Amino acid sequence: MAEGVLYCTLLVLLGSAWSTLAQDTRLMRHLEHFTNVRNPAAVSNDAVLEARAYIKDQFSQYGLQVRINQFSTNVVVFNQERTVIGENIIGIARGYLGSPVLVVGADYDSTLEESPLENNGAGVAALLEIARNYMRMTGPGELYRRVKTVLFVAFDLNTREYANAQSDFRYGLPGSYHFLHQFLWPFLNQSANNFQGAIILDSISKFSERNNTQYLPPGFDLAFPEARHIGTQGAKGNFMALFSLGSAAIQRLTSTIISSYSRDPKSRMMRIQELLVNSNVNQGSTVPMFNHQSHFSFWTFQPADTPVSLPAVLLTDTGVYRSPGEECSIPCSAQNFLTPTRHDFIRLTTRSLTTAVLQLQAERTSSSSSQYHLYTNDGNPGGAAMMMTYTVSTLMVVCLLLLLQ
């Protein structure tokens, strides 16, 4: 009898670990394809080609319609200007014709100065997991159905970031600019009326509870009064920043993201911090915190003579403004990089944004149940957790029946 109880206990524990292990393995597998430098000035272009092939393959496996937006831009290599070809990779999850379009995007290239996993391999890994979960949960016979279109986009050649890092402004226009002008604007029939907004992931893995791990540039308190407490409470890098313009067009998007994030139990330790960029306030030295990521092309979009600022938000750990809580010397393997803390921080963002995208772009089917929800309405774990609860319960029943025989 005692041996039977021990056997059943081990069986249940193994079952409980299985779902988490499978999800961790996927995240690790994604990261393994983004460990090397992906930059036009790198010694080899192999890492870029590998990243492109992997993203295309994953998008295709998820059932997305894959489109390539090829473009040319100028870069500076060994102080010489050079024209290079970039590829924005787009995975389309179509909704009803004419439905509002949401973009979820991340840069898949990297700078020469930063860790290619921090900037921005982790962001691409999260993008892939959001796309996979969204397509799985809106598939035939699943809990949700796709109503509005989602574009999952991996941007290439963020030249704004190269220019900032090297203080060299001979670089051409970034991949996000070309995506907007060559692909998105025609896709929207040259109208912002059917655009829901864009969610951009750029550097999302740095987290630290230590004091003075979050650098706040001069004028931060004046530019972002809602976040003044960061400096007064030890300047800890223990939050995910959500930059937005705070316009009426973006309010539903930001509120949905914050709500989804805050309902996750992990957010009690790893919170989200909204940072509203107010055009009426002098941003001063804070501007470089948010002026080089791909969302900035949406804010500054101008298809003709008149600017058409498109709603977009940036989710970031603030990049170079934050010290990593855990060092991973370059070159850093995916296994060494994905510590428990980084894992939880990335997964929290992945789960929260999947929930937000489902709320914004999908609707529940008539056969809805809470079995597959990522989180239930009261904030308790759902989705994979609910599935795992069901599996563990089944294992316990089987064990009890065996013991009673």
WONOR-V839271 format. One record per residue. N is the residue number from 0. PHI is phi in whole degrees, -180 to 180 (NA if undefined). Layout:
BEGIN
{{N | PHI} {N | PHI}}
END
This chain:
BEGIN
{{0 | NA} {1 | -62} {2 | -65} {3 | -66} {4 | -63} {5 | -62} {6 | -61} {7 | -65} {8 | -60} {9 | -63} {10 | -64} {11 | -66} {12 | -63} {13 | -64} {14 | -64} {15 | -65} {16 | -80} {17 | -64} {18 | -63} {19 | -62} {20 | -62} {21 | -62} {22 | -69} {23 | -63} {24 | -63} {25 | -64} {26 | -62} {27 | -63} {28 | -63} {29 | -60} {30 | -61} {31 | -60} {32 | -93} {33 | -134} {34 | -83} {35 | -103} {36 | -65} {37 | -120} {38 | -149} {39 | -59} {40 | -91} {41 | -70} {42 | -60} {43 | -131} {44 | -95} {45 | -61} {46 | -64} {47 | -66} {48 | -64} {49 | -65} {50 | -62} {51 | -60} {52 | -62} {53 | -67} {54 | -62} {55 | -60} {56 | -64} {57 | -66} {58 | -56} {59 | -64} {60 | -62} {61 | -74} {62 | 93} {63 | -80} {64 | -81} {65 | -93} {66 | -128} {67 | -116} {68 | -106} {69 | -90} {70 | -152} {71 | -122} {72 | -153} {73 | -101} {74 | -130} {75 | -117} {76 | -124} {77 | 52} {78 | 68} {79 | -116} {80 | -72} {81 | -146} {82 | -91} {83 | -127} {84 | -102} {85 | -114} {86 | -134} {87 | -85} {88 | -107} {89 | -118} {90 | -112} {91 | -101} {92 | -107} {93 | -76} {94 | -106} {95 | -69} {96 | -59} {97 | 84} {98 | -77} {99 | -59} {100 | -102} {101 | -115} {102 | -108} {103 | -121} {104 | -141} {105 | -156} {106 | -73} {107 | -108} {108 | -88} {109 | -147} {110 | -85} {111 | -83} {112 | -90} {113 | -108} {114 | -64} {115 | -67} {116 | -83} {117 | -69} {118 | -134} {119 | -143} {120 | -59} {121 | -65} {122 | -65} {123 | -69} {124 | -60} {125 | -65} {126 | -57} {127 | -64} {128 | -69} {129 | -63} {130 | -63} {131 | -62} {132 | -64} {133 | -63} {134 | -68} {135 | -65} {136 | -82} {137 | -117} {138 | -79} {139 | -57} {140 | 78} {141 | -90} {142 | -72} {143 | -119} {144 | -125} {145 | -73} {146 | -113} {147 | -115} {148 | -76} {149 | -121} {150 | -108} {151 | -94} {152 | -127} {153 | -104} {154 | -87} {155 | -109} {156 | 52} {157 | -79} {158 | -65} {159 | -60} {160 | -70} {161 | -61} {162 | -63} {163 | -63} {164 | -67} {165 | -106} {166 | 51} {167 | -130} {168 | -108} {169 | -90} {170 | -70} {171 | -83} {172 | -79} {173 | -77} {174 | -59} {175 | -63} {176 | -62} {177 | -67} {178 | -59} {179 | -63} {180 | -78} {181 | -93} {182 | -118} {183 | -66} {184 | -62} {185 | -62} {186 | -62} {187 | -88} {188 | 57} {189 | 55} {190 | -144} {191 | -82} {192 | -63} {193 | -103} {194 | -111} {195 | -77} {196 | 140} {197 | -129} {198 | -115} {199 | -112} {200 | -107} {201 | -146} {202 | 66} {203 | -132} {204 | -117} {205 | -86} {206 | -147} {207 | -155} {208 | -94} {209 | -78} {210 | -66} {211 | 61} {212 | -98} {213 | -114} {214 | -83} {215 | -114} {216 | -65} {217 | -54} {218 | 89} {219 | -60} {220 | -62} {221 | -75} {222 | -73} {223 | -131} {224 | -61} {225 | -69} {226 | -117} {227 | -60} {228 | -65} {229 | -59} {230 | -72} {231 | -78} {232 | -110} {233 | 103} {234 | 51} {235 | -91} {236 | -89} {237 | -114} {238 | -145} {239 | -101} {240 | -84} {241 | -122} {242 | -86} {243 | -152} {244 | -84} {245 | 72} {246 | -77} {247 | -61} {248 | -67} {249 | -105} {250 | -61} {251 | -66} {252 | -64} {253 | -65} {254 | -66} {255 | -68} {256 | -64} {257 | -63} {258 | -64} {259 | -64} {260 | -65} {261 | -70} {262 | -77} {263 | -76} {264 | -56} {265 | -65} {266 | -70} {267 | -67} {268 | -103} {269 | -122} {270 | -88} {271 | -108} {272 | -126} {273 | -76} {274 | -125} {275 | -89} {276 | -86} {277 | -97} {278 | -67} {279 | -88} {280 | -114} {281 | -68} {282 | -78} {283 | 51} {284 | -74} {285 | -83} {286 | -55} {287 | -63} {288 | -69} {289 | -139} {290 | -104} {291 | -125} {292 | -87} {293 | -67} {294 | -62} {295 | -64} {296 | -66} {297 | -73} {298 | -62} {299 | -107} {300 | -62} {301 | -143} {302 | -73} {303 | -145} {304 | -71} {305 | -105} {306 | -64} {307 | -128} {308 | -66} {309 | -98} {310 | -65} {311 | -157} {312 | -126} {313 | -118} {314 | -103} {315 | -156} {316 | -87} {317 | 81} {318 | 60} {319 | -67} {320 | -84} {321 | -129} {322 | -80} {323 | -66} {324 | -68} {325 | -135} {326 | -78} {327 | -143} {328 | -59} {329 | -79} {330 | -76} {331 | -114} {332 | -76} {333 | -61} {334 | -65} {335 | -71} {336 | -69} {337 | -84} {338 | -71} {339 | -55} {340 | -68} {341 | -62} {342 | -56} {343 | -65} {344 | -66} {345 | -68} {346 | -65} {347 | -60} {348 | -64} {349 | -62} {350 | -63} {351 | -63} {352 | -72} {353 | -60} {354 | -61} {355 | -64} {356 | -65} {357 | -62} {358 | -66} {359 | -81} {360 | -117} {361 | -127} {362 | -138} {363 | -71} {364 | -81} {365 | -66} {366 | -94} {367 | -59} {368 | -143} {369 | -82} {370 | -59} {371 | -103} {372 | -65} {373 | -67} {374 | -146} {375 | -80} {376 | -63} {377 | -93} {378 | 91} {379 | -80} {380 | -58} {381 | -132} {382 | 54} {383 | -58} {384 | -65} {385 | -65} {386 | -60} {387 | -69} {388 | -60} {389 | -63} {390 | -64} {391 | -63} {392 | -61} {393 | -62} {394 | -62} {395 | -65} {396 | -63} {397 | -60} {398 | -61} {399 | -63} {400 | -64} {401 | -64} {402 | -69} {403 | -81} {404 | -71}}
END
